[in-house]
Every structure is written in structure tokens, then in C-alpha cells.
Amino acid sequence: MNLDEYILSHIDEEDPYLYHLYRDTNIYQVRSHMASGHLQGKVLRMLVQMIRPHRILEIGTYTGYSALCMASALAENARIVTYEINDELEDFTRLRLERSPWAHVIDFRIGNVLQDLPQEELFDLIFIDGNKRQYLDYYELSLRHLRPGGYIFADNTLWDGHVIDPTYDHDSQTQGIRQFNDFVAHDKRVEKVILPLRDGLTLIRLVTTGK
């Protein structure tokens, strides 16, 4: 038994609906590794339970695993808005979101969040998991749409260790993650910490005035 297996054997079991979604993702999607999976899903769910946001924005739905994990922790009057730019995923993902036990709190949108997100929408929590080359753009967008004291979660911020591997210096996705990490590290508007969970998860809090 390796350490990952040990961890999974000592946390709550995966919800059956999420188990089947993850299985379908692995069967029918080429980049199935992009789905959050059981461990990260449990962490996202627990963080949402702790923060108790009224509105969540997710940037990058993929097949919906992370959206469903966060939705499962929301109150009945709360909502998660999730954007997916790849319209080829719409049929697969929309069907599985709409059939889920948490469909009533999910607003699934196909489009480019950088262009399509209404200016007036505000959120308590934003989860960034989109194009790694555009993480800084997503970050600045998030700060404009985040309520004071709100949170940003950014996924894949260790990028399988590539962020410290010089052989990936010319990889555009690695460069995007490095630029994001360096910028956030020096951004005095926020508090931040990187968790070495799965592929790296950065937790960011927008500091309110006077605190």
C-alpha cells in the first residue's frame, strides 16, 4: 500500500454518484486525469462547509466532479456558477450535472468566463481550474468579482513538480503557473498558502480593509 492508498482508506467513502462520474470520465474522456478525484473532492467539500459561501464561481468545469463536490456542501439557497470553455464537453457534463442530487444549486455555463461573466456578479468563493496559461487573467478577474474577505482556490499550482523543474522552462503552461505563483506570493491584497495536495492547491483570502 502506498501513501495515497493509505490516505484514501482513512477518509470518508466516495459518494456513489461521484464514483460513477469519475468512472465515466475515465472511460469516455481522453484527459481523465483533469478530474479532481476523491481526495481533492473531499477537501473542497469540507472547505465549503467551513466557509459557508452563498455564491461560488468555478472557472473550468470539465466533467463536473469538483462542481458537484462543492455543490454538495451548499445550503439550499446558495448557488455555484461554473464555466466551461470547451463546448464539446457540454453534452457529457450537462447531463451528469442535471441528473445529480445537487442540480438545483448549479448554474452550468458554456463560454469564456473572461468575456462572458456579467460585471455585476459577486462571489464569496472562486475556484480556478482553467487554462494554466491564463491563470493570472483569471486571478485578476476573480479579485474584481470577489467580496471582501472572500476566498480563491487555485488548482494545479505545483503542476506535477514542473514549477521547479528547469526542463520545463519553455513550456507555456508551466510558465503560466509559475507567473501566477510568483505574482500571488508578492500580492499584498491577499493572504495565501499552497497545499501540496495532489497537484498543488493554493488557498487565497482577499484581505479586507483594516484587517
C-alpha positions in Angstrom: 0.0 0.0 0.0 1.4 3.4 -1.0 0.8 6.7 0.9 -2.1 7.8 -1.5 -3.8 4.4 -0.9 -3.4 4.8 2.8 -4.9 8.2 2.8 -7.9 7.1 0.7 -8.5 4.2 3.1 -8.7 6.6 6.0 -11.2 9.2 4.8 -14.9 9.1 4.1 -16.0 6.9 1.2 -16.7 8.5 -2.2 -20.3 9.4 -2.9 -21.8 6.8 -5.3 -22.8 9.4 -7.8 -19.3 10.9 -7.8 -17.8 7.4 -8.1 -19.8 6.8 -11.3 -19.0 10.2 -12.7 -15.3 9.6 -12.2 -15.6 6.2 -13.8 -17.4 7.7 -16.8 -14.8 10.4 -17.1 -12.0 7.8 -17.3 -13.9 5.7 -19.8 -15.2 8.4 -22.2 -12.8 11.3 -21.8 -9.2 11.5 -23.1 -7.8 13.7 -20.4 -9.5 12.0 -17.5 -6.6 13.0 -15.1 -8.1 16.5 -15.2 -11.0 15.5 -12.9 -10.4 16.4 -9.3 -11.0 12.9 -7.8 -12.0 11.6 -4.4 -9.3 13.1 -2.1 -9.4 16.6 -3.5 -13.2 16.5 -3.8 -13.5 15.7 -0.1 -11.1 18.6 0.7 -13.2 21.0 -1.5 -16.4 19.9 0.1 -15.1 20.3 3.6 -13.6 23.8 2.9 -17.0 24.9 1.5 -18.7 23.5 4.6 -16.2 25.6 6.7 -16.5 28.8 4.7 -20.3 28.5 4.0 -20.3 30.7 0.9 -23.6 31.9 -0.6 -22.2 32.1 -4.1 -19.3 30.2 -5.7 -17.7 30.7 -9.1 -15.8 27.8 -10.7 -13.6 28.5 -13.7 -13.2 25.2 -15.6 -16.0 22.7 -15.1 -14.5 19.8 -17.2 -16.9 16.9 -16.4 -18.3 18.4 -13.2 -16.6 16.4 -10.4 -15.3 19.4 -8.4 -18.5 21.4 -9.0 -20.6 18.6 -7.6 -18.3 18.2 -4.6 -18.7 21.9 -3.7 -22.4 21.9 -4.6 -23.0 19.0 -2.2 -21.9 21.2 0.7 -24.0 24.3 -0.2 -27.2 25.5 1.6 -30.4 25.2 -0.3 -30.4 28.9 -1.1 -26.8 29.0 -2.2 -25.5 28.7 -5.8 -22.4 27.6 -7.7 -21.9 29.1 -11.2 -19.4 27.0 -13.2 -18.0 28.0 -16.6 -16.6 25.5 -19.2 -15.0 27.0 -22.4 -14.9 23.7 -24.3 -18.3 23.3 -25.8 -17.5 19.7 -26.9 -17.9 18.8 -23.2 -21.4 20.3 -22.9 -23.5 17.2 -23.6 -21.4 14.9 -21.4 -21.2 17.4 -18.5 -24.6 19.0 -18.6 -26.4 15.6 -18.5 -24.4 14.5 -15.4 -24.9 17.8 -13.6 -28.6 17.9 -14.3 -29.1 14.3 -13.1 -27.2 14.8 -9.9 -28.7 15.2 -6.4 -27.4 18.8 -6.4 -28.6 20.1 -9.8 -30.8 22.7 -8.2 -27.8 24.7 -6.8 -25.7 24.5 -10.0 -25.7 27.1 -12.9 -23.6 25.5 -15.7 -22.5 27.9 -18.4 -20.6 27.2 -21.6 -18.4 30.1 -22.5 -15.2 32.1 -21.8 -15.5 33.4 -18.3 -13.1 36.3 -19.1 -15.5 37.6 -21.7 -18.9 36.3 -20.6 -19.1 36.8 -16.8 -21.6 39.6 -16.1 -19.8 42.6 -14.4 -22.3 42.8 -11.6 -21.9 39.2 -10.3 -20.2 38.8 -7.0 -19.0 35.7 -5.2 -17.8 34.5 -1.8 -15.5 31.8 -3.2 -13.9 31.3 -6.6 -12.2 28.1 -7.8 -9.7 28.5 -10.6 -9.1 25.4 -12.6 -9.0 26.6 -16.2 -6.3 27.2 -18.8 -3.0 27.3 -17.0 -1.7 29.9 -19.4 -4.4 32.3 -18.3 -4.2 31.9 -14.5 -3.1 35.5 -13.9 -6.0 36.7 -16.0 -8.4 34.5 -14.0 -6.9 35.8 -10.8 -7.4 39.5 -11.6 -11.0 38.7 -12.8 -11.6 36.9 -9.6 -10.5 39.8 -7.4 -12.9 42.1 -9.3 -15.8 39.7 -8.6 -14.9 38.6 -5.0 -16.5 40.0 -1.9 -14.1 41.4 0.8 -12.9 38.5 2.9 -13.7 36.0 0.1 -11.6 33.1 -1.0 -9.9 32.0 -4.2 -8.8 28.4 -4.6 -6.4 27.7 -7.4 -5.8 24.2 -8.6 -2.6 22.6 -10.1 -0.3 25.2 -8.7 2.6 22.7 -8.3 1.9 21.3 -11.7 3.3 17.9 -11.1 6.5 19.4 -9.8 7.2 21.2 -13.1 7.3 24.6 -11.4 10.8 23.7 -10.0 12.0 21.6 -13.0 14.2 23.6 -15.4 13.5 21.2 -18.2 10.0 22.8 -18.4 11.3 26.4 -18.7 9.9 26.7 -22.2 6.5 25.0 -21.6 3.8 27.7 -21.8 1.5 26.0 -19.2 4.4 25.7 -16.7 5.3 29.3 -17.3 1.7 30.4 -16.7 1.6 28.6 -13.3 5.0 30.0 -12.3 3.9 33.5 -13.2 0.7 33.1 -11.2 2.5 31.7 -8.2 5.2 34.4 -8.2 2.6 37.2 -8.6 0.3 35.9 -5.8 3.3 35.4 -3.5 4.0 39.1 -3.6 0.4 40.4 -3.7 -0.3 42.3 -0.5 -4.0 42.3 -1.2 -4.3 38.7 -0.2 -3.2 36.0 2.3 -2.1 32.8 0.7 -0.9 29.3 1.3 0.0 26.4 -1.1 -1.1 22.9 0.0 0.9 20.0 -1.5 -2.4 18.2 -2.2 -2.5 16.2 -5.4 -1.1 18.6 -8.0 -1.0 21.6 -5.6 -3.9 23.7 -4.3 -3.4 27.3 -3.4 -5.8 28.9 -0.9 -6.1 32.7 -1.1 -8.1 35.1 1.0 -8.8 38.7 0.0 -7.8 40.8 2.9 -10.5 43.3 3.9 -9.7 47.0 4.7 -8.4 47.5 8.2 -7.5 43.8 8.8 
